[in-house]
Amino acid sequence: MHLGEVGSKVGTPTRVVAGPAAVVTVKHAFENVAIVVGGRSYRFDREEKGIRL
């Protein structure tokens, strides 16, 4: 799964769920984003770029 931007500048809670075998790449994740891959959850408390899960 390739995502450009996830979330918003104002910190709207956003959740993305992917299957257990998924590889997720994100160009830009804003704060207050949660990405669930299989049983693992990744939460971003600040803006981050170039993420691969």
ModelCIF file with pLDDT and N, C-alpha, C, O atoms, coordinates in Angstrom:
data_MODEL
#
_entry.id   MODEL 
#
_entity.id                         1 
_entity.type                       polymer 
_entity.pdbx_number_of_molecules   1 
#
_entity_poly.entity_id                      1 
_entity_poly.type                           'polypeptide(L)' 
_entity_poly.nstd_linkage                   no 
_entity_poly.nstd_monomer                   no 
_entity_poly.pdbx_seq_one_letter_code       MHLGEVGSKVGTPTRVVAGPAAVVTVKHAFENVAIVVGGRSYRFDREEKGIRL 
_entity_poly.pdbx_seq_one_letter_code_can   MHLGEVGSKVGTPTRVVAGPAAVVTVKHAFENVAIVVGGRSYRFDREEKGIRL 
_entity_poly.pdbx_strand_id                 A 
#
loop_
_entity_poly_seq.entity_id 
_entity_poly_seq.num 
_entity_poly_seq.mon_id 
_entity_poly_seq.hetero 
1 1  MET n 
1 2  HIS n 
1 3  LEU n 
1 4  GLY n 
1 5  GLU n 
1 6  VAL n 
1 7  GLY n 
1 8  SER n 
1 9  LYS n 
1 10 VAL n 
1 11 GLY n 
1 12 THR n 
1 13 PRO n 
1 14 THR n 
1 15 ARG n 
1 16 VAL n 
1 17 VAL n 
1 18 ALA n 
1 19 GLY n 
1 20 PRO n 
1 21 ALA n 
1 22 ALA n 
1 23 VAL n 
1 24 VAL n 
1 25 THR n 
1 26 VAL n 
1 27 LYS n 
1 28 HIS n 
1 29 ALA n 
1 30 PHE n 
1 31 GLU n 
1 32 ASN n 
1 33 VAL n 
1 34 ALA n 
1 35 ILE n 
1 36 VAL n 
1 37 VAL n 
1 38 GLY n 
1 39 GLY n 
1 40 ARG n 
1 41 SER n 
1 42 TYR n 
1 43 ARG n 
1 44 PHE n 
1 45 ASP n 
1 46 ARG n 
1 47 GLU n 
1 48 GLU n 
1 49 LYS n 
1 50 GLY n 
1 51 ILE n 
1 52 ARG n 
1 53 LEU n 
#
_struct_asym.id          A 
_struct_asym.entity_id   1 
#
loop_
_ma_qa_metric.id 
_ma_qa_metric.mode 
_ma_qa_metric.name 
_ma_qa_metric.software_group_id 
_ma_qa_metric.type 
1 global pLDDT . pLDDT 
2 local  pLDDT . pLDDT 
#
_ma_qa_metric_global.metric_id      1 
_ma_qa_metric_global.metric_value   96.36 
_ma_qa_metric_global.model_id       1 
_ma_qa_metric_global.ordinal_id     1 
#
loop_
_ma_qa_metric_local.label_asym_id 
_ma_qa_metric_local.label_comp_id 
_ma_qa_metric_local.label_seq_id 
_ma_qa_metric_local.metric_id 
_ma_qa_metric_local.metric_value 
_ma_qa_metric_local.model_id 
_ma_qa_metric_local.ordinal_id 
A MET 1  2 95.00 1 1  
A HIS 2  2 97.00 1 2  
A LEU 3  2 97.00 1 3  
A GLY 4  2 97.00 1 4  
A GLU 5  2 97.00 1 5  
A VAL 6  2 97.00 1 6  
A GLY 7  2 97.00 1 7  
A SER 8  2 96.00 1 8  
A LYS 9  2 94.00 1 9  
A VAL 10 2 95.00 1 10 
A GLY 11 2 94.00 1 11 
A THR 12 2 95.00 1 12 
A PRO 13 2 97.00 1 13 
A THR 14 2 97.00 1 14 
A ARG 15 2 97.00 1 15 
A VAL 16 2 97.00 1 16 
A VAL 17 2 97.00 1 17 
A ALA 18 2 97.00 1 18 
A GLY 19 2 96.00 1 19 
A PRO 20 2 95.00 1 20 
A ALA 21 2 95.00 1 21 
A ALA 22 2 96.00 1 22 
A VAL 23 2 96.00 1 23 
A VAL 24 2 97.00 1 24 
A THR 25 2 98.00 1 25 
A VAL 26 2 98.00 1 26 
A LYS 27 2 98.00 1 27 
A HIS 28 2 98.00 1 28 
A ALA 29 2 97.00 1 29 
A PHE 30 2 97.00 1 30 
A GLU 31 2 97.00 1 31 
A ASN 32 2 97.00 1 32 
A VAL 33 2 98.00 1 33 
A ALA 34 2 98.00 1 34 
A ILE 35 2 97.00 1 35 
A VAL 36 2 97.00 1 36 
A VAL 37 2 97.00 1 37 
A GLY 38 2 93.00 1 38 
A GLY 39 2 90.00 1 39 
A ARG 40 2 95.00 1 40 
A SER 41 2 96.00 1 41 
A TYR 42 2 97.00 1 42 
A ARG 43 2 97.00 1 43 
A PHE 44 2 96.00 1 44 
A ASP 45 2 95.00 1 45 
A ARG 46 2 96.00 1 46 
A GLU 47 2 97.00 1 47 
A GLU 48 2 97.00 1 48 
A LYS 49 2 98.00 1 49 
A GLY 50 2 97.00 1 50 
A ILE 51 2 96.00 1 51 
A ARG 52 2 97.00 1 52 
A LEU 53 2 95.00 1 53 
#
loop_
_atom_site.group_PDB 
_atom_site.id 
_atom_site.type_symbol 
_atom_site.label_atom_id 
_atom_site.label_alt_id 
_atom_site.label_comp_id 
_atom_site.label_asym_id 
_atom_site.label_entity_id 
_atom_site.label_seq_id 
_atom_site.pdbx_PDB_ins_code 
_atom_site.Cartn_x 
_atom_site.Cartn_y 
_atom_site.Cartn_z 
_atom_site.occupancy 
_atom_site.B_iso_or_equiv 
_atom_site.pdbx_formal_charge 
_atom_site.auth_seq_id 
_atom_site.auth_comp_id 
_atom_site.auth_asym_id 
_atom_site.auth_atom_id 
_atom_site.pdbx_PDB_model_num 
ATOM 1   N N  . MET A 1 1  ? 0.848  -1.157 0.000  1.00 95.00 ? 1  MET A N  1 
ATOM 2   C CA . MET A 1 1  ? 0.000  0.000  0.000  1.00 95.00 ? 1  MET A CA 1 
ATOM 3   C C  . MET A 1 1  ? 0.902  1.229  0.000  1.00 95.00 ? 1  MET A C  1 
ATOM 4   O O  . MET A 1 1  ? 1.782  1.354  0.852  1.00 95.00 ? 1  MET A O  1 
ATOM 5   N N  . HIS A 1 2  ? 0.692  2.120  -0.932 1.00 97.00 ? 2  HIS A N  1 
ATOM 6   C CA . HIS A 1 2  ? 1.467  3.360  -1.021 1.00 97.00 ? 2  HIS A CA 1 
ATOM 7   C C  . HIS A 1 2  ? 0.540  4.533  -0.731 1.00 97.00 ? 2  HIS A C  1 
ATOM 8   O O  . HIS A 1 2  ? -0.476 4.713  -1.403 1.00 97.00 ? 2  HIS A O  1 
ATOM 9   N N  . LEU A 1 3  ? 0.895  5.329  0.275  1.00 97.00 ? 3  LEU A N  1 
ATOM 10  C CA . LEU A 1 3  ? 0.081  6.473  0.668  1.00 97.00 ? 3  LEU A CA 1 
ATOM 11  C C  . LEU A 1 3  ? 0.905  7.748  0.528  1.00 97.00 ? 3  LEU A C  1 
ATOM 12  O O  . LEU A 1 3  ? 2.058  7.793  0.957  1.00 97.00 ? 3  LEU A O  1 
ATOM 13  N N  . GLY A 1 4  ? 0.327  8.767  -0.061 1.00 97.00 ? 4  GLY A N  1 
ATOM 14  C CA . GLY A 1 4  ? 1.014  10.054 -0.193 1.00 97.00 ? 4  GLY A CA 1 
ATOM 15  C C  . GLY A 1 4  ? 0.996  10.811 1.123  1.00 97.00 ? 4  GLY A C  1 
ATOM 16  O O  . GLY A 1 4  ? 2.031  10.965 1.771  1.00 97.00 ? 4  GLY A O  1 
ATOM 17  N N  . GLU A 1 5  ? -0.173 11.279 1.516  1.00 97.00 ? 5  GLU A N  1 
ATOM 18  C CA . GLU A 1 5  ? -0.351 11.982 2.787  1.00 97.00 ? 5  GLU A CA 1 
ATOM 19  C C  . GLU A 1 5  ? -1.431 11.280 3.589  1.00 97.00 ? 5  GLU A C  1 
ATOM 20  O O  . GLU A 1 5  ? -2.451 10.852 3.048  1.00 97.00 ? 5  GLU A O  1 
ATOM 21  N N  . VAL A 1 6  ? -1.188 11.167 4.898  1.00 97.00 ? 6  VAL A N  1 
ATOM 22  C CA . VAL A 1 6  ? -2.169 10.558 5.791  1.00 97.00 ? 6  VAL A CA 1 
ATOM 23  C C  . VAL A 1 6  ? -2.431 11.542 6.922  1.00 97.00 ? 6  VAL A C  1 
ATOM 24  O O  . VAL A 1 6  ? -1.491 12.058 7.527  1.00 97.00 ? 6  VAL A O  1 
ATOM 25  N N  . GLY A 1 7  ? -3.705 11.804 7.212  1.00 97.00 ? 7  GLY A N  1 
ATOM 26  C CA . GLY A 1 7  ? -4.051 12.741 8.271  1.00 97.00 ? 7  GLY A CA 1 
ATOM 27  C C  . GLY A 1 7  ? -4.214 14.148 7.729  1.00 97.00 ? 7  GLY A C  1 
ATOM 28  O O  . GLY A 1 7  ? -4.412 14.351 6.531  1.00 97.00 ? 7  GLY A O  1 
ATOM 29  N N  . SER A 1 8  ? -4.124 15.138 8.652  1.00 96.00 ? 8  SER A N  1 
ATOM 30  C CA . SER A 1 8  ? -4.283 16.530 8.247  1.00 96.00 ? 8  SER A CA 1 
ATOM 31  C C  . SER A 1 8  ? -3.444 17.436 9.141  1.00 96.00 ? 8  SER A C  1 
ATOM 32  O O  . SER A 1 8  ? -3.025 17.041 10.229 1.00 96.00 ? 8  SER A O  1 
ATOM 33  N N  . LYS A 1 9  ? -3.207 18.641 8.671  1.00 94.00 ? 9  LYS A N  1 
ATOM 34  C CA . LYS A 1 9  ? -2.391 19.609 9.411  1.00 94.00 ? 9  LYS A CA 1 
ATOM 35  C C  . LYS A 1 9  ? -2.992 19.966 10.759 1.00 94.00 ? 9  LYS A C  1 
ATOM 36  O O  . LYS A 1 9  ? -2.263 20.324 11.684 1.00 94.00 ? 9  LYS A O  1 
ATOM 37  N N  . VAL A 1 10 ? -4.318 19.874 10.886 1.00 95.00 ? 10 VAL A N  1 
ATOM 38  C CA . VAL A 1 10 ? -4.974 20.244 12.147 1.00 95.00 ? 10 VAL A CA 1 
ATOM 39  C C  . VAL A 1 10 ? -5.065 19.073 13.122 1.00 95.00 ? 10 VAL A C  1 
ATOM 40  O O  . VAL A 1 10 ? -5.636 19.223 14.202 1.00 95.00 ? 10 VAL A O  1 
ATOM 41  N N  . GLY A 1 11 ? -4.515 17.912 12.767 1.00 94.00 ? 11 GLY A N  1 
ATOM 42  C CA . GLY A 1 11 ? -4.450 16.781 13.685 1.00 94.00 ? 11 GLY A CA 1 
ATOM 43  C C  . GLY A 1 11 ? -5.712 15.957 13.802 1.00 94.00 ? 11 GLY A C  1 
ATOM 44  O O  . GLY A 1 11 ? -5.940 15.326 14.834 1.00 94.00 ? 11 GLY A O  1 
ATOM 45  N N  . THR A 1 12 ? -6.534 15.947 12.775 1.00 95.00 ? 12 THR A N  1 
ATOM 46  C CA . THR A 1 12 ? -7.737 15.127 12.790 1.00 95.00 ? 12 THR A CA 1 
ATOM 47  C C  . THR A 1 12 ? -7.353 13.667 12.961 1.00 95.00 ? 12 THR A C  1 
ATOM 48  O O  . THR A 1 12 ? -6.504 13.175 12.218 1.00 95.00 ? 12 THR A O  1 
ATOM 49  N N  . PRO A 1 13 ? -7.951 12.949 13.921 1.00 97.00 ? 13 PRO A N  1 
ATOM 50  C CA . PRO A 1 13 ? -7.613 11.535 14.103 1.00 97.00 ? 13 PRO A CA 1 
ATOM 51  C C  . PRO A 1 13 ? -7.893 10.735 12.836 1.00 97.00 ? 13 PRO A C  1 
ATOM 52  O O  . PRO A 1 13 ? -8.985 10.803 12.273 1.00 97.00 ? 13 PRO A O  1 
ATOM 53  N N  . THR A 1 14 ? -6.897 9.981  12.398 1.00 97.00 ? 14 THR A N  1 
ATOM 54  C CA . THR A 1 14 ? -7.005 9.196  11.177 1.00 97.00 ? 14 THR A CA 1 
ATOM 55  C C  . THR A 1 14 ? -6.463 7.805  11.448 1.00 97.00 ? 14 THR A C  1 
ATOM 56  O O  . THR A 1 14 ? -5.424 7.645  12.088 1.00 97.00 ? 14 THR A O  1 
ATOM 57  N N  . ARG A 1 15 ? -7.182 6.790  10.951 1.00 97.00 ? 15 ARG A N  1 
ATOM 58  C CA . ARG A 1 15 ? -6.751 5.408  11.152 1.00 97.00 ? 15 ARG A CA 1 
ATOM 59  C C  . ARG A 1 15 ? -6.774 4.686  9.815  1.00 97.00 ? 15 ARG A C  1 
ATOM 60  O O  . ARG A 1 15 ? -7.757 4.762  9.079  1.00 97.00 ? 15 ARG A O  1 
ATOM 61  N N  . VAL A 1 16 ? -5.683 3.980  9.500  1.00 97.00 ? 16 VAL A N  1 
ATOM 62  C CA . VAL A 1 16 ? -5.564 3.179  8.288  1.00 97.00 ? 16 VAL A CA 1 
ATOM 63  C C  . VAL A 1 16 ? -5.318 1.749  8.733  1.00 97.00 ? 16 VAL A C  1 
ATOM 64  O O  . VAL A 1 16 ? -4.476 1.504  9.597  1.00 97.00 ? 16 VAL A O  1 
ATOM 65  N N  . VAL A 1 17 ? -6.048 0.798  8.149  1.00 97.00 ? 17 VAL A N  1 
ATOM 66  C CA . VAL A 1 17 ? -5.908 -0.611 8.520  1.00 97.00 ? 17 VAL A CA 1 
ATOM 67  C C  . VAL A 1 17 ? -5.512 -1.406 7.283  1.00 97.00 ? 17 VAL A C  1 
ATOM 68  O O  . VAL A 1 17 ? -6.135 -1.286 6.228  1.00 97.00 ? 17 VAL A O  1 
ATOM 69  N N  . ALA A 1 18 ? -4.452 -2.233 7.429  1.00 97.00 ? 18 ALA A N  1 
ATOM 70  C CA . ALA A 1 18 ? -3.979 -3.087 6.335  1.00 97.00 ? 18 ALA A CA 1 
ATOM 71  C C  . ALA A 1 18 ? -3.861 -4.521 6.840  1.00 97.00 ? 18 ALA A C  1 
ATOM 72  O O  . ALA A 1 18 ? -3.777 -4.755 8.045  1.00 97.00 ? 18 ALA A O  1 
ATOM 73  N N  . GLY A 1 19 ? -3.855 -5.460 5.935  1.00 96.00 ? 19 GLY A N  1 
ATOM 74  C CA . GLY A 1 19 ? -3.748 -6.871 6.290  1.00 96.00 ? 19 GLY A CA 1 
ATOM 75  C C  . GLY A 1 19 ? -2.366 -7.224 6.832  1.00 96.00 ? 19 GLY A C  1 
ATOM 76  O O  . GLY A 1 19 ? -1.438 -6.421 6.738  1.00 96.00 ? 19 GLY A O  1 
ATOM 77  N N  . PRO A 1 20 ? -2.228 -8.423 7.399  1.00 95.00 ? 20 PRO A N  1 
ATOM 78  C CA . PRO A 1 20 ? -0.984 -8.811 8.054  1.00 95.00 ? 20 PRO A CA 1 
ATOM 79  C C  . PRO A 1 20 ? 0.223  -8.952 7.118  1.00 95.00 ? 20 PRO A C  1 
ATOM 80  O O  . PRO A 1 20 ? 1.362  -8.839 7.570  1.00 95.00 ? 20 PRO A O  1 
ATOM 81  N N  . ALA A 1 21 ? -0.004 -9.192 5.844  1.00 95.00 ? 21 ALA A N  1 
ATOM 82  C CA . ALA A 1 21 ? 1.106  -9.362 4.903  1.00 95.00 ? 21 ALA A CA 1 
ATOM 83  C C  . ALA A 1 21 ? 1.428  -8.068 4.152  1.00 95.00 ? 21 ALA A C  1 
ATOM 84  O O  . ALA A 1 21 ? 2.288  -8.064 3.270  1.00 95.00 ? 21 ALA A O  1 
ATOM 85  N N  . ALA A 1 22 ? 0.757  -6.988 4.488  1.00 96.00 ? 22 ALA A N  1 
ATOM 86  C CA . ALA A 1 22 ? 0.917  -5.732 3.751  1.00 96.00 ? 22 ALA A CA 1 
ATOM 87  C C  . ALA A 1 22 ? 2.249  -5.050 4.062  1.00 96.00 ? 22 ALA A C  1 
ATOM 88  O O  . ALA A 1 22 ? 2.783  -5.157 5.166  1.00 96.00 ? 22 ALA A O  1 
ATOM 89  N N  . VAL A 1 23 ? 2.758  -4.359 3.070  1.00 96.00 ? 23 VAL A N  1 
ATOM 90  C CA . VAL A 1 23 ? 3.895  -3.451 3.248  1.00 96.00 ? 23 VAL A CA 1 
ATOM 91  C C  . VAL A 1 23 ? 3.337  -2.068 2.969  1.00 96.00 ? 23 VAL A C  1 
ATOM 92  O O  . VAL A 1 23 ? 2.808  -1.817 1.887  1.00 96.00 ? 23 VAL A O  1 
ATOM 93  N N  . VAL A 1 24 ? 3.452  -1.167 3.939  1.00 97.00 ? 24 VAL A N  1 
ATOM 94  C CA . VAL A 1 24 ? 2.863  0.163  3.829  1.00 97.00 ? 24 VAL A CA 1 
ATOM 95  C C  . VAL A 1 24 ? 3.986  1.192  3.736  1.00 97.00 ? 24 VAL A C  1 
ATOM 96  O O  . VAL A 1 24 ? 4.883  1.216  4.579  1.00 97.00 ? 24 VAL A O  1 
ATOM 97  N N  . THR A 1 25 ? 3.934  2.039  2.711  1.00 98.00 ? 25 THR A N  1 
ATOM 98  C CA . THR A 1 25 ? 4.872  3.154  2.607  1.00 98.00 ? 25 THR A CA 1 
ATOM 99  C C  . THR A 1 25 ? 4.060  4.443  2.623  1.00 98.00 ? 25 THR A C  1 
ATOM 100 O O  . THR A 1 25 ? 3.014  4.544  1.982  1.00 98.00 ? 25 THR A O  1 
ATOM 101 N N  . VAL A 1 26 ? 4.563  5.429  3.371  1.00 98.00 ? 26 VAL A N  1 
ATOM 102 C CA . VAL A 1 26 ? 3.868  6.701  3.529  1.00 98.00 ? 26 VAL A CA 1 
ATOM 103 C C  . VAL A 1 26 ? 4.862  7.820  3.246  1.00 98.00 ? 26 VAL A C  1 
ATOM 104 O O  . VAL A 1 26 ? 5.930  7.875  3.856  1.00 98.00 ? 26 VAL A O  1 
ATOM 105 N N  . LYS A 1 27 ? 4.514  8.711  2.324  1.00 98.00 ? 27 LYS A N  1 
ATOM 106 C CA . LYS A 1 27 ? 5.370  9.872  2.050  1.00 98.00 ? 27 LYS A CA 1 
ATOM 107 C C  . LYS A 1 27 ? 5.339  10.856 3.198  1.00 98.00 ? 27 LYS A C  1 
ATOM 108 O O  . LYS A 1 27 ? 6.382  11.369 3.604  1.00 98.00 ? 27 LYS A O  1 
ATOM 109 N N  . HIS A 1 28 ? 4.126  11.135 3.741  1.00 98.00 ? 28 HIS A N  1 
ATOM 110 C CA . HIS A 1 28 ? 3.984  12.171 4.764  1.00 98.00 ? 28 HIS A CA 1 
ATOM 111 C C  . HIS A 1 28 ? 2.830  11.803 5.689  1.00 98.00 ? 28 HIS A C  1 
ATOM 112 O O  . HIS A 1 28 ? 1.681  11.727 5.253  1.00 98.00 ? 28 HIS A O  1 
ATOM 113 N N  . ALA A 1 29 ? 3.135  11.574 6.966  1.00 97.00 ? 29 ALA A N  1 
ATOM 114 C CA . ALA A 1 29 ? 2.112  11.310 7.978  1.00 97.00 ? 29 ALA A CA 1 
ATOM 115 C C  . ALA A 1 29 ? 2.065  12.492 8.939  1.00 97.00 ? 29 ALA A C  1 
ATOM 116 O O  . ALA A 1 29 ? 3.089  12.894 9.491  1.00 97.00 ? 29 ALA A O  1 
ATOM 117 N N  . PHE A 1 30 ? 0.878  13.041 9.134  1.00 97.00 ? 30 PHE A N  1 
ATOM 118 C CA . PHE A 1 30 ? 0.693  14.118 10.088 1.00 97.00 ? 30 PHE A CA 1 
ATOM 119 C C  . PHE A 1 30 ? 0.483  13.531 11.482 1.00 97.00 ? 30 PHE A C  1 
ATOM 120 O O  . PHE A 1 30 ? 0.316  12.321 11.631 1.00 97.00 ? 30 PHE A O  1 
ATOM 121 N N  . GLU A 1 31 ? 0.491  14.394 12.505 1.00 97.00 ? 31 GLU A N  1 
ATOM 122 C CA . GLU A 1 31 ? 0.275  13.906 13.862 1.00 97.00 ? 31 GLU A CA 1 
ATOM 123 C C  . GLU A 1 31 ? -1.143 13.382 14.025 1.00 97.00 ? 31 GLU A C  1 
ATOM 124 O O  . GLU A 1 31 ? -2.049 13.765 13.285 1.00 97.00 ? 31 GLU A O  1 
ATOM 125 N N  . ASN A 1 32 ? -1.324 12.497 15.005 1.00 97.00 ? 32 ASN A N  1 
ATOM 126 C CA . ASN A 1 32 ? -2.610 11.906 15.350 1.00 97.00 ? 32 ASN A CA 1 
ATOM 127 C C  . ASN A 1 32 ? -3.076 10.879 14.315 1.00 97.00 ? 32 ASN A C  1 
ATOM 128 O O  . ASN A 1 32 ? -4.275 10.719 14.090 1.00 97.00 ? 32 ASN A O  1 
ATOM 129 N N  . VAL A 1 33 ? -2.122 10.183 13.686 1.00 98.00 ? 33 VAL A N  1 
ATOM 130 C CA . VAL A 1 33 ? -2.409 9.141  12.715 1.00 98.00 ? 33 VAL A CA 1 
ATOM 131 C C  . VAL A 1 33 ? -2.057 7.795  13.333 1.00 98.00 ? 33 VAL A C  1 
ATOM 132 O O  . VAL A 1 33 ? -1.036 7.658  14.006 1.00 98.00 ? 33 VAL A O  1 
ATOM 133 N N  . ALA A 1 34 ? -2.910 6.807  13.097 1.00 98.00 ? 34 ALA A N  1 
ATOM 134 C CA . ALA A 1 34 ? -2.628 5.434  13.517 1.00 98.00 ? 34 ALA A CA 1 
ATOM 135 C C  . ALA A 1 34 ? -2.703 4.553  12.277 1.00 98.00 ? 34 ALA A C  1 
ATOM 136 O O  . ALA A 1 34 ? -3.653 4.639  11.498 1.00 98.00 ? 34 ALA A O  1 
ATOM 137 N N  . ILE A 1 35 ? -1.693 3.703  12.102 1.00 97.00 ? 35 ILE A N  1 
ATOM 138 C CA . ILE A 1 35 ? -1.687 2.747  11.001 1.00 97.00 ? 35 ILE A CA 1 
ATOM 139 C C  . ILE A 1 35 ? -1.578 1.368  11.623 1.00 97.00 ? 35 ILE A C  1 
ATOM 140 O O  . ILE A 1 35 ? -0.666 1.097  12.403 1.00 97.00 ? 35 ILE A O  1 
ATOM 141 N N  . VAL A 1 36 ? -2.518 0.495  11.271 1.00 97.00 ? 36 VAL A N  1 
ATOM 142 C CA . VAL A 1 36 ? -2.550 -0.869 11.795 1.00 97.00 ? 36 VAL A CA 1 
ATOM 143 C C  . VAL A 1 36 ? -2.184 -1.814 10.657 1.00 97.00 ? 36 VAL A C  1 
ATOM 144 O O  . VAL A 1 36 ? -2.834 -1.820 9.611  1.00 97.00 ? 36 VAL A O  1 
ATOM 145 N N  . VAL A 1 37 ? -1.139 -2.613 10.867 1.00 97.00 ? 37 VAL A N  1 
ATOM 146 C CA . VAL A 1 37 ? -0.716 -3.616 9.892  1.00 97.00 ? 37 VAL A CA 1 
ATOM 147 C C  . VAL A 1 37 ? -0.796 -4.961 10.595 1.00 97.00 ? 37 VAL A C  1 
ATOM 148 O O  . VAL A 1 37 ? 0.012  -5.269 11.471 1.00 97.00 ? 37 VAL A O  1 
ATOM 149 N N  . GLY A 1 38 ? -1.796 -5.766 10.192 1.00 93.00 ? 38 GLY A N  1 
ATOM 150 C CA . GLY A 1 38 ? -2.014 -7.023 10.903 1.00 93.00 ? 38 GLY A CA 1 
ATOM 151 C C  . GLY A 1 38 ? -2.406 -6.717 12.343 1.00 93.00 ? 38 GLY A C  1 
ATOM 152 O O  . GLY A 1 38 ? -3.381 -6.004 12.578 1.00 93.00 ? 38 GLY A O  1 
ATOM 153 N N  . GLY A 1 39 ? -1.664 -7.243 13.302 1.00 90.00 ? 39 GLY A N  1 
ATOM 154 C CA . GLY A 1 39 ? -1.946 -7.004 14.712 1.00 90.00 ? 39 GLY A CA 1 
ATOM 155 C C  . GLY A 1 39 ? -1.125 -5.884 15.325 1.00 90.00 ? 39 GLY A C  1 
ATOM 156 O O  . GLY A 1 39 ? -1.270 -5.597 16.513 1.00 90.00 ? 39 GLY A O  1 
ATOM 157 N N  . ARG A 1 40 ? -0.262 -5.242 14.538 1.00 95.00 ? 40 ARG A N  1 
ATOM 158 C CA . ARG A 1 40 ? 0.599  -4.170 15.061 1.00 95.00 ? 40 ARG A CA 1 
ATOM 159 C C  . ARG A 1 40 ? 0.028  -2.803 14.733 1.00 95.00 ? 40 ARG A C  1 
ATOM 160 O O  . ARG A 1 40 ? -0.473 -2.561 13.635 1.00 95.00 ? 40 ARG A O  1 
ATOM 161 N N  . SER A 1 41 ? 0.119  -1.913 15.720 1.00 96.00 ? 41 SER A N  1 
ATOM 162 C CA . SER A 1 41 ? -0.386 -0.556 15.540 1.00 96.00 ? 41 SER A CA 1 
ATOM 163 C C  . SER A 1 41 ? 0.760  0.443  15.679 1.00 96.00 ? 41 SER A C  1 
ATOM 164 O O  . SER A 1 41 ? 1.559  0.353  16.612 1.00 96.00 ? 41 SER A O  1 
ATOM 165 N N  . TYR A 1 42 ? 0.835  1.382  14.763 1.00 97.00 ? 42 TYR A N  1 
ATOM 166 C CA . TYR A 1 42 ? 1.855  2.432  14.771 1.00 97.00 ? 42 TYR A CA 1 
ATOM 167 C C  . TYR A 1 42 ? 1.139  3.765  14.879 1.00 97.00 ? 42 TYR A C  1 
ATOM 168 O O  . TYR A 1 42 ? 0.253  4.059  14.076 1.00 97.00 ? 42 TYR A O  1 
ATOM 169 N N  . ARG A 1 43 ? 1.510  4.577  15.863 1.00 97.00 ? 43 ARG A N  1 
ATOM 170 C CA . ARG A 1 43 ? 0.865  5.870  16.084 1.00 97.00 ? 43 ARG A CA 1 
ATOM 171 C C  . ARG A 1 43 ? 1.896  6.981  15.924 1.00 97.00 ? 43 ARG A C  1 
ATOM 172 O O  . ARG A 1 43 ? 3.019  6.883  16.418 1.00 97.00 ? 43 ARG A O  1 
ATOM 173 N N  . PHE A 1 44 ? 1.494  8.034  15.228 1.00 96.00 ? 44 PHE A N  1 
ATOM 174 C CA . PHE A 1 44 ? 2.384  9.159  14.975 1.00 96.00 ? 44 PHE A CA 1 
ATOM 175 C C  . PHE A 1 44 ? 1.932  10.361 15.796 1.00 96.00 ? 44 PHE A C  1 
ATOM 176 O O  . PHE A 1 44 ? 0.828  10.871 15.607 1.00 96.00 ? 44 PHE A O  1 
ATOM 177 N N  . ASP A 1 45 ? 2.781  10.804 16.695 1.00 95.00 ? 45 ASP A N  1 
ATOM 178 C CA . ASP A 1 45 ? 2.497  11.947 17.562 1.00 95.00 ? 45 ASP A CA 1 
ATOM 179 C C  . ASP A 1 45 ? 3.095  13.237 17.014 1.00 95.00 ? 45 ASP A C  1 
ATOM 180 O O  . ASP A 1 45 ? 2.937  14.302 17.611 1.00 95.00 ? 45 ASP A O  1 
ATOM 181 N N  . ARG A 1 46 ? 3.781  13.142 15.882 1.00 96.00 ? 46 ARG A N  1 
ATOM 182 C CA . ARG A 1 46 ? 4.345  14.310 15.218 1.00 96.00 ? 46 ARG A CA 1 
ATOM 183 C C  . ARG A 1 46 ? 4.422  13.991 13.720 1.00 96.00 ? 46 ARG A C  1 
ATOM 184 O O  . ARG A 1 46 ? 4.292  12.834 13.320 1.00 96.00 ? 46 ARG A O  1 
ATOM 185 N N  . GLU A 1 47 ? 4.631  15.008 12.908 1.00 97.00 ? 47 GLU A N  1 
ATOM 186 C CA . GLU A 1 47 ? 4.746  14.792 11.474 1.00 97.00 ? 47 GLU A CA 1 
ATOM 187 C C  . GLU A 1 47 ? 6.009  13.991 11.168 1.00 97.00 ? 47 GLU A C  1 
ATOM 188 O O  . GLU A 1 47 ? 7.073  14.229 11.741 1.00 97.00 ? 47 GLU A O  1 
ATOM 189 N N  . GLU A 1 48 ? 5.864  13.034 10.251 1.00 97.00 ? 48 GLU A N  1 
ATOM 190 C CA . GLU A 1 48 ? 7.011  12.245 9.822  1.00 97.00 ? 48 GLU A CA 1 
ATOM 191 C C  . GLU A 1 48 ? 6.909  12.005 8.320  1.00 97.00 ? 48 GLU A C  1 
ATOM 192 O O  . GLU A 1 48 ? 5.820  12.001 7.746  1.00 97.00 ? 48 GLU A O  1 
ATOM 193 N N  . LYS A 1 49 ? 8.068  11.805 7.700  1.00 98.00 ? 49 LYS A N  1 
ATOM 194 C CA . LYS A 1 49 ? 8.123  11.596 6.245  1.00 98.00 ? 49 LYS A CA 1 
ATOM 195 C C  . LYS A 1 49 ? 8.953  10.360 5.933  1.00 98.00 ? 49 LYS A C  1 
ATOM 196 O O  . LYS A 1 49 ? 9.845  9.986  6.695  1.00 98.00 ? 49 LYS A O  1 
ATOM 197 N N  . GLY A 1 50 ? 8.646  9.731  4.799  1.00 97.00 ? 50 GLY A N  1 
ATOM 198 C CA . GLY A 1 50 ? 9.429  8.595  4.329  1.00 97.00 ? 50 GLY A CA 1 
ATOM 199 C C  . GLY A 1 50 ? 9.333  7.382  5.228  1.00 97.00 ? 50 GLY A C  1 
ATOM 200 O O  . GLY A 1 50 ? 10.359 6.876  5.684  1.00 97.00 ? 50 GLY A O  1 
ATOM 201 N N  . ILE A 1 51 ? 8.140  6.904  5.493  1.00 96.00 ? 51 ILE A N  1 
ATOM 202 C CA . ILE A 1 51 ? 7.903  5.802  6.416  1.00 96.00 ? 51 ILE A CA 1 
ATOM 203 C C  . ILE A 1 51 ? 7.636  4.521  5.637  1.00 96.00 ? 51 ILE A C  1 
ATOM 204 O O  . ILE A 1 51 ? 6.952  4.522  4.614  1.00 96.00 ? 51 ILE A O  1 
ATOM 205 N N  . ARG A 1 52 ? 8.190  3.438  6.147  1.00 97.00 ? 52 ARG A N  1 
ATOM 206 C CA . ARG A 1 52 ? 7.922  2.111  5.574  1.00 97.00 ? 52 ARG A CA 1 
ATOM 207 C C  . ARG A 1 52 ? 7.613  1.163  6.707  1.00 97.00 ? 52 ARG A C  1 
ATOM 208 O O  . ARG A 1 52 ? 8.419  0.996  7.622  1.00 97.00 ? 52 ARG A O  1 
ATOM 209 N N  . LEU A 1 53 ? 6.448  0.539  6.652  1.00 95.00 ? 53 LEU A N  1 
ATOM 210 C CA . LEU A 1 53 ? 6.025  -0.405 7.693  1.00 95.00 ? 53 LEU A CA 1 
ATOM 211 C C  . LEU A 1 53 ? 5.773  -1.764 7.068  1.00 95.00 ? 53 LEU A C  1 
ATOM 212 O O  . LEU A 1 53 ? 5.407  -2.708 7.769  1.00 95.00 ? 53 LEU A O  1 
#
